[in-house]
Amino acid sequence: MAYSFETRQIPEFTTLDYVLFGLMLAFSAAIGIFYAIKDRNKQNTKEFLLAGGNMNPIPVSLSILASFMSAITLLGTPAEMYNYTTMYWYIGLGYLLVVATAAHWFIPIFYRLRCTSAYEVPCILHVHTNKYNINVTIITLLPTQQFLGTRKMT
């Protein structure tokens, strides 16, 4: 049952909702506990974070997709498509170009350097200075301000 504009009532969770929510949390916790017990003898951080470098590409790609697609994207894309019609397709074309560029240029470099994050590259290349840290912080914070609510709404 959804929100009713006539009665202005918001439905509450039923017993079935709580049971399904609890089962989902229990299932997720069981997966974590299983792998914690199974891999408890692995002491190497790289082995833990990268799974030894021999994971199946399907779970890796689904994980990247889940981290790339935020809730804001899922909720906002239909509204943007409705407001701006086919002009929004240009963003999709831009994503395709960016993904192709990253897959063919940047990912092989990170793989050869054995990096788990783009932030590790300066440490490997020994260009880690205070001036560099300040610049990276500013460059990282500027695009994320739009998600922090600091952008002027028009």
C-alpha positions as CSV (number, residue, x, y, z in Angstrom):
1,M,0.0,0.0,0.0
2,A,1.5,3.4,-1.0
3,Y,1.1,6.9,0.4
4,S,-2.5,8.2,0.0
5,F,-2.9,11.8,-1.1
6,E,-6.6,11.7,0.0
7,T,-6.1,10.6,3.6
8,R,-2.4,11.7,3.9
9,Q,-1.5,8.5,5.6
10,I,1.8,6.8,5.3
11,P,1.6,3.0,5.6
12,E,3.7,1.3,8.2
13,F,5.7,-1.9,8.0
14,T,3.7,-5.0,8.4
15,T,4.9,-8.2,10.0
16,L,5.7,-9.6,6.5
17,D,7.9,-6.6,5.8
18,Y,9.8,-7.0,9.0
19,V,10.3,-10.7,8.3
20,L,11.6,-10.2,4.8
21,F,13.9,-7.3,6.0
22,G,15.2,-9.5,8.8
23,L,15.8,-12.4,6.4
24,M,17.7,-10.2,4.0
25,L,19.9,-8.9,6.8
26,A,20.5,-12.4,8.2
27,F,21.4,-13.7,4.7
28,S,23.9,-10.9,4.2
29,A,25.4,-11.5,7.6
30,A,25.6,-15.2,7.0
31,I,27.6,-14.6,3.8
32,G,30.0,-12.4,5.7
33,I,30.4,-14.9,8.6
34,F,30.9,-17.8,6.1
35,Y,33.8,-16.0,4.3
36,A,35.3,-14.7,7.6
37,I,35.5,-18.3,8.9
38,K,36.6,-19.7,5.5
39,D,39.4,-17.2,4.9
40,R,40.5,-16.6,8.6
41,N,44.0,-17.9,7.9
42,K,44.7,-15.4,5.2
43,Q,46.9,-12.7,6.7
44,N,47.8,-10.7,3.6
45,T,45.8,-7.5,3.0
46,K,46.3,-7.7,-0.8
47,E,45.0,-11.2,-0.8
48,F,41.9,-10.1,1.3
49,L,41.1,-7.0,-0.8
50,L,41.9,-8.4,-4.3
51,A,40.9,-12.0,-3.7
52,G,44.3,-13.1,-5.0
53,G,43.6,-11.5,-8.3
54,N,41.6,-14.5,-9.6
55,M,38.0,-13.5,-9.1
56,N,35.4,-14.2,-11.8
57,P,34.7,-11.0,-13.8
58,I,30.9,-11.2,-13.3
59,P,30.9,-10.5,-9.5
60,V,33.6,-7.9,-10.0
61,S,31.6,-6.1,-12.7
62,L,28.4,-6.2,-10.6
63,S,30.3,-4.8,-7.7
64,I,31.6,-1.9,-9.8
65,L,28.2,-1.3,-11.2
66,A,26.6,-1.2,-7.7
67,S,29.2,1.2,-6.5
68,F,28.9,3.4,-9.6
69,M,25.1,3.6,-9.6
70,S,24.0,5.6,-6.6
71,A,20.5,5.9,-5.2
72,I,20.5,9.5,-6.5
73,T,21.2,8.2,-10.0
74,L,18.4,5.6,-9.8
75,L,15.9,8.1,-8.5
76,G,16.9,11.1,-10.5
77,T,17.4,9.7,-14.0
78,P,13.7,9.2,-14.8
79,A,13.0,12.8,-13.7
80,E,15.9,14.2,-15.7
81,M,14.8,12.2,-18.8
82,Y,11.2,13.5,-18.3
83,N,12.3,17.1,-17.9
84,Y,15.0,17.3,-20.6
85,T,13.8,14.6,-22.9
86,T,16.3,13.2,-25.4
87,M,19.0,15.7,-24.4
88,Y,19.8,13.5,-21.5
89,W,21.0,10.8,-23.9
90,Y,24.2,12.9,-24.4
91,I,25.1,12.0,-20.8
92,G,24.8,8.3,-21.7
93,L,27.0,8.7,-24.7
94,G,29.5,10.5,-22.6
95,Y,29.5,7.6,-20.1
96,L,30.2,5.2,-22.9
97,L,33.2,7.2,-24.0
98,V,34.5,7.5,-20.5
99,V,34.1,3.7,-19.7
100,A,35.8,2.8,-23.0
101,T,38.7,5.1,-22.2
102,A,39.1,3.9,-18.7
103,A,38.9,0.3,-19.7
104,H,41.6,0.6,-22.4
105,W,43.9,3.2,-20.9
106,F,43.7,3.4,-17.1
107,I,42.7,0.0,-15.9
108,P,45.7,-1.8,-17.6
109,I,48.1,0.7,-15.9
110,F,46.5,0.2,-12.5
111,Y,46.6,-3.6,-13.0
112,R,50.3,-3.6,-13.8
113,L,51.0,-1.4,-10.8
114,R,48.9,-3.7,-8.6
115,C,46.9,-0.8,-7.3
116,T,43.6,-1.2,-5.5
117,S,42.8,2.5,-5.7
118,A,43.7,5.5,-7.9
119,Y,45.0,7.2,-4.7
120,E,47.8,4.6,-4.4
121,V,49.5,5.7,-7.7
122,P,51.3,8.8,-6.2
123,C,52.6,6.7,-3.4
124,I,54.0,4.1,-5.8
125,L,55.5,6.9,-8.1
126,H,56.9,8.7,-5.0
127,V,55.2,12.1,-5.7
128,H,53.3,12.2,-2.4
129,T,53.8,15.7,-1.0
130,N,51.7,18.1,1.1
131,K,51.0,20.3,-1.9
132,Y,49.8,17.2,-3.8
133,N,47.6,16.1,-0.9
134,I,45.9,19.5,-0.8
135,N,45.3,19.6,-4.6
136,V,43.8,16.1,-4.6
137,T,41.5,17.0,-1.7
138,I,40.2,20.1,-3.4
139,I,39.8,18.3,-6.8
140,T,37.9,15.5,-5.0
141,L,35.6,17.8,-3.0
142,L,34.6,20.1,-5.8
143,P,32.5,17.6,-7.8
144,T,31.0,16.0,-4.7
145,Q,29.6,19.3,-3.4
146,Q,26.6,18.8,-5.6
147,F,25.6,15.8,-3.5
148,L,26.2,17.7,-0.2
149,G,23.4,20.2,-0.9
150,T,25.7,23.2,-1.3
151,R,24.7,23.9,-4.9
152,K,22.3,26.8,-5.5
153,M,18.9,25.5,-6.6
154,T,17.3,27.3,-9.5
